[in-house]
């Protein structure tokens, strides 16, 4: 059990006590909102576009601020070129109505939620604008970091206004965003790099994850298993997205998620610059180097940026290995949720939990996440023109909404976090040691596996990719 | 929490200072950094290749479809190389 006090990323237990209703729980509301949005976006694509060329009619109604150089207004409005004001307002309307309705049915007022939500949305817009500056963007400083910083800035100076607090719903935003993310977890992509890709991304990653978690618990003696798990998943799978998914699955504290993401982004910036130089110095081929970086650099964006510094082949292999790792987060989130309910949360002296108890404690939004993944994987693989339909749904709408929901969640985390509370999680430097040891093991094992696969067992795969 | 007007003033002062720092960094420092040839070259390279360095998930990269298609095409041309090809040993080995 976690020994450090603090709000958890699962506040549902208290809400559902006694009701256990499909309408009274935040987990289920995340499934209804996320599933409803996915269904609506899919229906819009199917109705509005032709079978040969699917188009998403919602695209102009859902947008986020773009990139800019010297004038931040360019991120939402460039005269005669682009205008994302309509799309940003569209997201505000859709999300405030969806989350507001959920809050209303769960017994909280709609009006108080809507007033606070406008404030949080404004802060999220500011975070997107800060992240959109081209220099900031080019060095992998993701919006999650700025959203967290903006929230922390308010809570640690003037304090979070009491009228905004009803809309500070971190878990609600994260869980709904994860259900939407499920549509992007497409299992057919697992096979893109054949056997070598599966071994580098799907064999090494779970070994590193489990070993790092074990090391943190048994050797370092980290008090909080959830902090240990979030750092392990963030470092071994795919950075921020994996941290969000596992934090929600193991009900980690908000500060634990913030800490894991802060550490991961700091190391990612260093690895993104150093790894291409090290690979060049070692004389490693582009294919092997790309696979090594794809399997080890945490952030998906940084992997492609680092891969491109070696060349086109390294970029393709690195990005594809990371894509296959991205697909793993659905499986990781599911098993972490099961492991937590069955082993971590149970009374050590009591009997094994019954199936009913496991079901009661299981975070239900994971089911929505997995269901979205299965449904969209089936559409992608078995429907005529499936890839184009899924692409139109994701790129035209759900990806934008997912990004906003995560951004709102990180602003909310910042608004609920005090710098002093964050500092105590660093006690003894154990999280840092865990990350460094885990990442070192990851670097060694991934290099070995990539070498074994691309140089020894499947050398012709590397040769054909290198042509 | 009951705060004196002095404490409230200090809090607003801290926020104003932080906001001023943001305005200076994002409004002056970063745009100047962007004009450096090495930074410009980096941004141009990333844009041309469809790379979003701040991507959270693979689907955030504009270029992902192209990279994946290229690898799938290679695999289509050499399926055995990715699924069953072990290095061929000569009879003398």
Interface residues (C-beta under 8 A of the other chain):
Chain A: X69 X70 X72 X130 X131 X133 X134 X135 X136 X137 X138 X139 X140 X141 X142 X143 X144 X153 X154 X157 X158 X159 X181 X184 X189 X192 X193 X194 X195 X196 X238 X239 X240 X241 X272 X299 X300 X301 X302 X304 X305 X308 X315 X316 X317 X319 X320 X322 X323 X326 X391 X394 X395 X399 X403 X406 X456 X457 X458 X459 X460 X461 X463 X464 X465 X467
Chain B: X1 X8 X11 X12 X14 X15 X18 X22 X26 X27 X30 X31 X33 X34 X39 X42 X43 X45 X46 X49 X51 X52 X53 X54 X55 X56 X57 X58 X59 X60 X61 X63 X64 X65 X67 X68 X70 X71 X72 X74 X75 X77 X78 X80 X81 X82 X83 X85 X86 X87
